[in-house]
Every structure is written in C-alpha cells, then in structure tokens.
Amino acid sequence: MALILPVKGILPQQGNNCFIAPNATIVGDVVMGDDCSVWFNAVVRGDVNSIRLGNKVNVQDGAVIHCTYEKTKTIIGNNVSIGHNAIVHGCTVEDDVLIGMGAIVMDNVHIGKNSIIAAGAVVLENTMVEAGSIYAGVPARKVKKVSEELMNGEIKRIANNYLMYSGWFKDAE
C-alpha cells in the first residue's frame, strides 16, 4: 500500500482516476489533478512547501519531487512526464513537458511549455527554459528547438501511454 502521510495536518489530495504504486510515497501539501500516476519508489514530498500537479502528470519510478522551505514551491502543469530517477525541486514546469530519466531540475527553474529536458541533464538554479526547446548537458543548455513531430508525437505519446499503463493496475486494486 502506498505511503500517503499528512504533514502538519495537511493530507495529500488526488484527483479522479489517479494511480499510486504500492511503494510510492506522497506526503504533506500535495494536490494532484486528474489522471495522474506516481510510480514505484517515487517520492512526492510536500512537507516543507506545496507541490501542485496538473492533469495527466506521470512521476515515473524512483523520481523525487520536492521543494524548499519558505522559498520555493513546485508547480507542474498538465501532460507532464517526469522520467525514472529524475529530481524536480522547487521549480515551475508548464504544460506538455518531458523531463528525461535521471535529469535534475533545481530551485527557481521555469520550464516553458512543449519542452524537453534530456536524460541526465542538470538544469541549474534560476534557469529559464524557453518554451518549445530541448535542454541537455551538465549544466543544461539549449541544444535546439522541439520539432513539431516531437511536440505532437513523443511528448503527448508518453503522457498518454502512462495513463494507459496505470489502467492496467486498476484491475488489480
């Protein structure tokens, strides 16, 4: 059973049709929209500040979402995929974004819509990721614009697939 804990009397909230893996952890001031999924060993920790997830957000295996006490909230838009073992910390992520496996997104980063953060990228504090761009490397830098094919294909495909995958587990509940 997933670990869902209140912090200072605030219990995480989830929208309709969400899937939380049995060993995921969600604590504190976390509000999730509809059709979200939090996968195996993922942690969404709203203990020191608030975390808001839009609709159809998937937090893949081992990913961590956190924030900074009295400084930074984490706000994630709709149709966002957060790859396996990624760290998303105290930042804003607009709609239709893919954060690759093992990427690190630090405090006060703002990721514009229709963007991709490459696997293993480290997006340093206070970075503004231009909408429709791909950032890669350590530290992450813009490498190119997101093609129409990637924007309407890969980013949306992954978000939709994770909604489908979560449906496979609903029968087991």
N, C-alpha and C positions, 0 to 999 in steps of 0.2 A: 504494500500500500504506500502511495506517495506520502512524503512528509510535508504537510501543509500546516504551518505554525503561525499563530498570531505573535506580534511583537508590540508591546505597549498597548495591548487591547485591539490592535488592528489586524484583522484576518484577511488574507489574500482573497480576491474575488475573481471569478472567471465567468465569461460569457457563455452563450449556448454552444453546444457541440464541441467542447474542448476535450483534448486527450492529455492526461498527465500520466507519464510512465510510472510504474510501481516504485521505482527508486529515485525519482526526481524529487527535488526539494524546492519548495516555494514558501517564502516567509515574509511576513510583515505587509507593508503598504504596497501591494502589487495588485493592479487591476488589469485583467486580460479581456480583450474583446472576444467576439465570436470566432469559432473555427480555429482556435489556436492549439498548438501542441508543444509540450515540454517533454523531451525525450529522455532516455536512460542516462542516469548520472548527471543530468543538467541541474544547475542551481540558479534560481531567480531569487535574489536576496534583497528585499526591500526593508531592511532593518534600520538603516541609517538615513534613508531618504526614500522618496517614492519612485516606483517603476510603473510605467504605463505601456501596455502593448495594445496595438490596434487589432484589427480583424485579420485573420489568416496569417498569423505570425508563427513560424516554427523555430523552436530553440532546440537544436539537434544535440545528439549525445555528447555529454561532457562539457557543454558550453556553460559559461558563467555570465550572468548579468548582475551587475551591482551598481553602486553609486557612492557618492562621497558625503559624509556627514556635514550638514549645514552648508553645503556648497553646490553639489551637482545632483540633479535628478537624472533618471534615464527615461527617455521618451522614444518609443518605437512606433512607427506608422503601420499602415496596412500592407499586406502581401510582402512581408519581410522574412527572409530565410537567414538564420544565424547558424553557420556551419559547425560541424563537430569540433569540439575543444576551442572554440573561439571565446574571447573575453571581450565583453561590451560593458564599458564602465563610464557612468556619468556623462552620457552624450545624448544627442538627438539624431535619430535615424528617420528620414522621411519615407514615404511610400515606395513600394516596388524596388527594394534594395536586396542585394545578395552580399552577405558577409561570409567570405570563404573560410574553409577549415583552418583552424589554428591562428586566425587573424586576431590582432589585439587593437581595440579601438578605445582610446584613452579619454580622460575628462575633457569636457567642453569641446569635443569634436562635433561638427554638424555635417551629416552626410545628406546631400541633396537627393531628390527622388531619381529613380531609374539609374542608380549607380551600382557598381560592383567594387567591393574591397577584395583583392585577390587573396588566395590562401597564403597564410604565413606573413601577410603584411602587418606592419606596425604603424598605425595611424597615431601620430604624436598629439599631445595635448594642444588644444586650440586650433586644430586644423579645420579648414572649411573645405569639404569635398564638394566640388562643383557638380550640380545635377547632371546626370547623363554621362558620367565619366568613370573610368576604371583607374583605381589607385593600386599600386603594387610596390613591394620592396620594403626595406628597413633602412631608414624611415620611409614610409609610403609616400609616393609621389604620383602625380597624374601621368599615366602612360599613354592613354588615348581616350577617345570618346566611345561610349557604348553604341554599338551598331543597332540599327532598327531590329535586326534579326535577334540579337541578344536581348534587347529590351522587351520585345513582344514574345520572344521564344523562351530562352533559358530562365530568365528571372521569374516569369509567370509560371513556367512549367514546374520549376522546383517548388514554389509555394503551393501550387495545385496538387502536385504529387504528394507532398507531406499531408495535405488534407485527406487524400485518398489512403495513404498508409495508415493514418490514425484510425480510419474507418475499419481497417482490418482487425484492430484490437477491441473495438466496441462489442463485437460478438463474444469476446472472452470475459467481459465485465459482468 
